[in-house]
């Protein structure tokens, strides 16, 4: 029983303790609730105060939702925009209250990047009038940082803008006036600097003298001429620097004299009467050095027009004096050289002789040079040359040429003799006038020698023509006796090869046994060289004679070209000749004998090399051989076209039809035999191809070879 009582008492105590804890917690919760209620009351009171403050604010305030609709405006906003109550505008878009929609959007865009924005805008009232405002906008966020609305406050700055504009206009006007003043100041400074530069640093000296010759003012250039500083010279008589004072005072007196006959006053103020007088004097500088100067003076009067002053320019003419001296000496030397020159010389002014040396006078049969003066220069020339002489003289006078090329012509002397002369004309100035100096050489002896040489050449050409005719007749006779050129070539080869080899062997024996300095050694070497040349000719003859002896099969043109270039490349490099090859890698093959085609390419390249070396003996960028390959169609059949072009000496038009003939060559006998192109023509014809030559003498040669392409037959 006791246990039961004890348990009930313990349970009762636990319940009481739990109840006490719950009461304590309820009291705490009640206290917190009372505090929260008090906070809410405070917040409500604060909000009411803020609402009254916003509503009664002198600044216009508006709340805008996320869709730019107005949710609240204060009284100041209504007054500023000219509305009576908030209901007129509540729910309207904020954009409607501004002149430019883009300005409002600019504010919204700025708010998206930062929390607030201040900007100037143009607003539009209810009556349609506009005014300037300054808006300050900021985002209103909740406790979670989410935007609730946008609050914008507005300040009317229309009057401020008007005043600011007036101030800007006034400031602009002041700035323009200030700028104009500065520019005028700069102009004045520039003018003063120009005056200082023109006066003090002028290339000539300037000074102002009174009627006694006292220096009142002088520029820096004038002071340097006298060897003193500008400040040291003022107040010093100018004549102390003169070697002849009387000449200086005479200069001043003459300058002052009046030229007007009507005016007899010595102090005439008429500008027409003032005289500018020049004189040359010798100045003695402070260091006792002498200089020649030219004085140019003019009298002027002061403001009262009483005291006469002299403004004088001082021009240093020392260099001119030295030049004049040198010129006189040069003229004397020139006269001496001209007078004693072995060539006849005369000077032509206005088509008349104004000077002649003794040599020309003697050549023309005159007793003295004076006898030729005044005569027309055309008078000396033979009538056959008058047109040419007049044309040359006109070109010289007009300045088209300064010197005419030498001209062989005939002069007629005073006694009627006809003289062969060579004349050269030069244009120059003689005593201030355009003149022509004619140099005359007596070439009578030279003409006699040339006539004799011409006769000898004519005789030589006649003999050469006879020799050439005989050789042609001989060749024609040989050709007529043989049935074909192939038989001739084969016969020559067989008949010449063995004797030539024997000659070369015998000459080699002599060469081996003789000493290098012996005459026999030299002769043996020449025999071997000529023997090799004969053997080469025989080889070409045999090549020319062979037509169908070699087999033909599909051949790569690229491979044949590569083999050909490998054979001649060293020689081309030695002669500084470059190759420019443009050939497709997939160029079609041809049915041909590769040895013969290689011989064709070698002959063409050798001829191109010779033409380039003849036109450009040394190194030149133009020494290029261009090679190209392409596929073409001729008469509905495929062909491979090879083009070889060089920019050498070219082939004369009158012999282009002859170059394919055997033994015809444009090269010297020691270089060519005349069989190369003839063999080339034969090979191309044997391959059923075509060879075309296009050439211009002195410019280029282009050889085009068209060969039938190999066509594979489909099985």
PyMOL commands that set and color helices and strands:
alter all, ss='L'
color gray80, all
select helices_A, chain A and resi 2-56+75-81+86-88+94-97+101-113+158-200+220-225+230-233+238-241+245-256+318-339+358-363+369-372+377-379+383-397+444-481+485-513+519-545+557-574+594-615+653-655+676-686
alter helices_A, ss='H'
color red, helices_A
select strands_A, chain A and resi 60-64+70-73+116-124+130-141+147-156+205-210+215-218+277-284+290-301+308-316+344-349+352-356+407-412+418-430+433-442+553-555+578-583+590-592+624-634+637-646+690-696+700-708
alter strands_A, ss='S'
color yellow, strands_A
deselect
rebuild
show_as cartoon
